[in-house]
Amino acid sequence: MPPIPRTRPELSTFIAGLPKAELHVHHVGSASPRIVAELAGRHPDGPVPRDPADLARYFTFTDFAHFIEVYLATVDLVRTPDDVRMLTYEVARELAGQQVRYAELTMTPYTSVVRGIAIEAYTEAIEDARVGAERDLGVVLRWIYDVPGESGLAAADATLSYALEHRSDALVGFGLGGPEIGVPRPQFEPHFTTARAAGLHSVPHSGESTGPQSVWDALTLLGAERVGHGTSSVQDPRLLVHLAEHGIPLEVCPTSNIATRVVERLDDHPIRAMRDAGVVVTVHSDDPPMFGTTLNREYEIAADLLRLDEQGVRDLALAAVDASFAPADVADRLSREIREHAGPYGA
């Protein structure tokens, strides 16, 4: 686990109460030990432990490939529409506890459908949870349908069909996740072209465990409007200029990068170089319980690395709202809440 950030206590208090948008967080990857334990209890035949201490050890990764292995074992616990509904609602509950008002949850319906949940039942379950979360918890949820890259073109074909043929109004984006090594971005160009033509936003992961060419491919071939991670962008000054000039945000998840070993130490994290190059940086939690983090903690880490004061943290939160695909009324309301948020000693 990364060291505790050197954020002064009053700024941590400010961050804890700050209204936020979360744009890069995975559905199954958001399952806290409490939620995973309940799923494991429902389906005790899998390798995922139920004890929280054992879960913490289970979620200690040796590399990115090991993370994918553990992630998929957790996916195997989501086997019924009720599992999907419970997971989605409980993830929203935990987001609400961090003052998240709006979230774009990265969903991977393919992994549920191949495990026997019909796409119609999957869609009904997440929509039921979304409506309940907004009504009960005040969290507005939107979906990004994510292609699991490790499952290849068949998964891309299926995910595109789910997005086009079983679309709800809450579906706003089309993404690409999973391992990058051995999963070149250009092969998915036709899928992203079709999704974008249907009005979905392009938000692939790129440049996390591979070099900057992966980010270029995401931009030029997949039409990326935001880039998930983009950590290696700092290796290419021309790419940084392009990102800055076109206002293409990078969704930065510092603890995730440490946990999957794509960055060795927090002090080596490229977020400062990104910011200093004029790139729009937003901060998110990715798979928070698996990485032993929270969105609040990621804001604390970013505040430490970027040497932010309260106004700087507000600006970081506003950048996420600006980069979001939130409805205009939701974005306006959240932006106003962020600007009006005061610290522990007042504005």
C-alpha positions in Angstrom: 0.0 0.0 0.0 1.3 3.5 -0.8 2.4 5.6 2.2 -0.1 7.9 3.9 -0.1 11.2 2.0 1.3 14.2 3.8 -2.0 16.1 3.7 -2.6 18.4 6.7 -5.6 17.3 8.8 -7.8 20.2 8.0 -7.4 19.6 4.2 -8.3 16.0 4.7 -11.5 17.1 6.5 -12.2 19.5 3.6 -11.8 16.7 1.1 -14.0 14.3 3.1 -16.9 16.8 2.9 -16.3 17.9 -0.7 -19.0 17.0 -3.2 -17.4 15.0 -6.0 -17.8 13.3 -9.4 -16.3 9.9 -9.9 -15.6 9.1 -13.5 -13.2 6.1 -13.4 -14.5 3.4 -11.1 -15.3 -0.1 -12.0 -18.5 -1.8 -11.1 -17.2 -5.1 -9.7 -13.9 -3.5 -8.7 -15.9 -1.2 -6.3 -17.1 -4.2 -4.3 -15.9 -3.5 -0.7 -14.9 -6.3 1.6 -18.4 -6.1 3.0 -20.0 -6.6 -0.4 -17.4 -9.3 -1.5 -18.0 -11.2 1.7 -21.7 -11.2 1.1 -21.2 -12.4 -2.5 -18.7 -15.1 -1.4 -21.3 -16.2 1.2 -23.9 -16.5 -1.5 -21.5 -18.5 -3.7 -19.0 -20.3 -1.4 -17.6 -22.6 -4.1 -15.1 -20.0 -5.4 -11.5 -19.1 -4.3 -12.4 -15.7 -2.9 -12.2 -15.7 0.9 -14.9 -14.2 3.1 -12.8 -13.1 6.0 -11.8 -9.4 5.7 -8.2 -10.0 6.7 -7.9 -12.8 4.2 -9.5 -10.6 1.6 -6.8 -7.9 2.2 -4.1 -10.5 1.5 -6.0 -11.8 -1.5 -6.1 -8.3 -2.9 -2.3 -7.9 -2.8 -1.1 -8.0 -6.4 2.3 -9.0 -7.8 1.7 -7.4 -11.2 -1.0 -6.3 -13.5 -1.7 -9.9 -14.8 -2.2 -11.1 -11.2 -4.6 -8.2 -10.6 -6.7 -9.4 -13.6 -6.7 -12.9 -12.3 -8.0 -11.9 -8.9 -10.5 -9.4 -10.5 -12.0 -12.1 -12.6 -12.3 -14.4 -9.6 -14.4 -11.7 -8.0 -16.4 -11.3 -11.2 -17.3 -15.0 -10.8 -19.2 -14.2 -7.6 -21.7 -12.1 -9.5 -24.0 -14.8 -10.9 -27.6 -13.7 -10.7 -29.5 -10.6 -11.4 -30.0 -10.1 -7.7 -26.2 -10.2 -7.2 -25.9 -7.4 -9.9 -28.7 -5.3 -8.3 -27.3 -5.7 -4.8 -23.7 -4.9 -5.9 -24.8 -1.8 -7.9 -26.9 -0.3 -5.1 -24.3 -1.0 -2.4 -21.5 0.5 -4.5 -23.7 3.6 -4.8 -24.2 3.6 -1.0 -20.4 3.6 -0.4 -19.9 6.4 -3.0 -22.5 8.5 -1.3 -20.6 8.1 2.0 -17.7 10.0 0.3 -20.0 12.8 -0.9 -20.0 11.5 -4.5 -23.0 13.1 -6.1 -22.4 11.8 -9.7 -20.6 8.7 -10.9 -20.0 7.2 -14.3 -19.7 3.5 -13.4 -17.7 1.3 -15.8 -19.8 -1.8 -16.4 -18.6 -5.0 -18.1 -21.9 -6.7 -19.0 -20.1 -9.3 -21.1 -18.5 -11.0 -18.1 -22.0 -11.3 -16.6 -23.7 -12.5 -19.7 -21.1 -15.3 -20.4 -21.8 -16.5 -16.8 -25.4 -16.9 -17.5 -27.2 -13.6 -16.8 -29.3 -12.5 -19.8 -28.5 -9.0 -20.9 -32.2 -8.1 -20.4 -32.0 -9.1 -16.8 -28.7 -7.4 -16.3 -30.0 -4.1 -17.7 -33.1 -4.3 -15.6 -31.0 -5.0 -12.5 -28.7 -2.1 -12.9 -31.5 0.3 -13.9 -33.5 -0.7 -10.8 -30.4 -0.1 -8.6 -29.7 3.3 -10.4 -33.2 4.6 -9.8 -33.1 3.4 -6.1 -29.7 5.0 -5.6 -30.8 8.4 -6.9 -34.0 8.3 -4.9 -32.6 7.0 -1.6 -28.9 8.1 -1.6 -28.9 11.2 -3.8 -26.2 9.7 -6.2 -26.8 10.1 -9.9 -25.4 7.1 -11.8 -24.5 6.8 -15.4 -23.0 3.8 -17.2 -20.0 3.2 -19.4 -20.1 -0.2 -21.1 -16.6 -1.6 -21.1 -15.1 -4.1 -23.5 -12.9 -6.6 -21.6 -9.9 -6.5 -23.8 -8.6 -9.9 -22.7 -11.7 -11.5 -24.2 -11.0 -10.2 -27.7 -13.2 -9.2 -30.6 -16.1 -11.5 -29.6 -16.5 -9.5 -26.4 -16.3 -6.3 -28.4 -19.0 -7.5 -30.7 -21.2 -8.6 -27.9 -20.6 -5.4 -25.8 -21.5 -3.2 -28.8 -24.7 -5.2 -29.4 -25.7 -4.7 -25.7 -25.0 -1.0 -26.0 -27.0 -0.5 -29.2 -29.8 -3.1 -28.7 -30.4 -2.9 -25.0 -29.6 0.7 -24.3 -31.0 2.7 -21.5 -30.9 6.5 -21.3 -28.3 6.1 -18.5 -25.7 4.6 -20.9 -23.3 7.5 -21.9 -20.0 5.9 -22.9 -18.2 3.0 -24.6 -14.9 1.9 -23.0 -12.1 -0.6 -23.2 -10.4 -2.2 -20.2 -8.4 -5.2 -19.1 -4.8 -5.8 -20.0 -3.1 -3.7 -22.7 -0.2 -6.0 -23.4 -1.2 -8.2 -26.3 -4.4 -6.3 -26.8 -3.7 -3.7 -29.4 -6.2 -0.8 -29.6 -6.5 -0.6 -33.4 -8.5 -3.9 -33.6 -11.4 -2.2 -31.8 -11.6 0.8 -34.2 -14.8 -0.4 -35.9 -16.6 -1.0 -32.6 -15.8 2.5 -31.4 -16.7 4.1 -34.7 -20.1 2.5 -34.5 -20.6 3.3 -30.8 -19.7 7.0 -31.4 -22.0 7.2 -34.4 -24.8 6.0 -32.0 -24.0 9.0 -29.7 -21.9 7.2 -27.1 -18.7 8.8 -25.8 -15.4 7.1 -26.3 -13.5 6.5 -23.0 -10.9 3.7 -23.4 -8.1 2.8 -21.0 -4.8 3.3 -22.6 -1.1 4.0 -21.8 -1.3 2.3 -18.4 0.9 -0.8 -18.7 2.1 0.1 -22.3 3.8 3.0 -23.9 2.4 6.3 -25.3 1.6 4.7 -28.7 -1.4 3.1 -27.0 -2.6 6.6 -26.1 -2.1 7.8 -29.6 -4.1 4.8 -30.9 -6.9 5.6 -28.5 -7.0 9.2 -29.7 -6.6 8.7 -33.4 -8.4 5.4 -34.0 -10.9 5.1 -31.1 -11.7 8.8 -30.9 -11.0 9.0 -27.2 -12.6 12.0 -25.4 -11.0 11.0 -22.1 -8.2 8.5 -21.6 -8.3 6.0 -18.7 -4.9 6.3 -16.9 -2.6 7.5 -19.8 0.3 7.2 -17.4 2.9 6.7 -20.1 1.8 9.9 -21.9 4.7 11.7 -20.1 7.2 9.7 -22.1 6.1 11.6 -25.3 6.3 15.4 -25.1 4.4 15.7 -28.4 1.6 13.7 -26.9 1.4 15.9 -23.8 1.1 18.9 -26.1 -1.7 17.3 -28.1 -3.6 16.3 -25.0 -3.2 19.9 -23.6 -4.1 21.6 -26.8 -7.3 19.5 -27.3 -8.3 19.5 -23.7 -8.5 15.7 -23.5 -8.5 14.7 -19.8 -6.5 11.9 -18.3 -8.3 9.9 -15.6 -5.6 9.5 -13.1 -5.8 6.8 -10.4 -2.5 7.0 -8.4 -3.0 4.1 -5.9 -4.1 1.8 -8.7 -0.9 2.5 -10.6 1.2 1.6 -7.6 -0.9 -1.5 -6.8 -0.6 -2.9 -10.3 3.2 -2.0 -10.4 2.9 0.4 -13.4 4.5 3.1 -11.2 7.0 2.1 -8.5 6.5 4.8 -5.9 4.0 7.6 -5.4 6.9 10.2 -5.5 7.6 8.9 -9.0 4.0 9.3 -10.2 3.7 11.4 -13.4 0.6 13.3 -12.3 2.7 16.4 -11.6 4.4 16.3 -15.0 1.0 15.9 -16.6 -0.4 18.9 -14.8 2.7 21.0 -15.4 2.4 20.3 -19.2 -1.1 21.8 -19.1 -3.0 18.5 -19.5 -6.4 18.3 -17.9 -6.1 15.9 -14.9 -8.9 14.3 -13.1 -8.5 12.0 -10.1 -10.4 8.7 -9.5 -10.2 5.5 -7.6 -10.5 2.7 -10.2 -11.0 -0.5 -8.1 -10.8 1.1 -4.7 -11.4 -1.8 -2.2 -9.1 -4.0 -4.2 -6.4 -1.4 -4.0 -7.0 -0.4 -0.4 -8.1 3.1 -1.2 -11.0 5.4 -1.5 -11.8 8.4 -3.7 -11.2 10.7 -0.7 -7.7 9.1 -0.3 -6.9 9.6 -4.0 -7.8 13.3 -3.5 -5.4 13.5 -0.5 -2.7 11.8 -2.5 -3.2 14.2 -5.5 -3.3 17.2 -3.1 0.1 16.1 -1.7 1.7 15.4 -5.0 0.4 18.6 -6.6 0.9 20.7 -3.5 -2.8 21.9 -3.6 -4.6 24.1 -1.1 -8.4 24.1 -0.6 -9.0 26.1 -3.8 -6.7 23.7 -5.7 -8.7 20.8 -4.5 -11.9 22.5 -5.5 -10.5 23.1 -9.0 -9.6 19.4 -9.2 -13.2 18.4 -8.3 -14.5 20.9 -10.8 -12.3 19.5 -13.5 -14.0 16.1 -13.0 -17.4 17.7 -13.4 -16.3 19.5 -16.6 -14.9 16.2 -18.0 -18.0 14.3 -17.2 -21.0 13.5 -19.4 -23.4 14.5 -16.7 -26.8 16.1 -17.6 -26.4 19.9 -17.6 -28.6 20.4 -14.5 -26.7 17.8 -12.5 -23.3 19.3 -13.6 -24.5 22.8 -12.8 -25.8 21.8 -9.4 -22.6 19.8 -8.5 -20.3 22.6 -9.7 -22.2 25.1 -7.5 -21.9 22.8 -4.5 -18.2 22.4 -5.0 -17.6 26.1 -5.3 -19.6 26.8 -2.1 -18.0 24.0 -0.1 -16.1 25.5 2.9 -13.3 24.0 5.0 -13.5 23.1 8.7 -12.9 26.8 9.6 -15.3 28.3 7.1 -14.7 29.7 3.6 
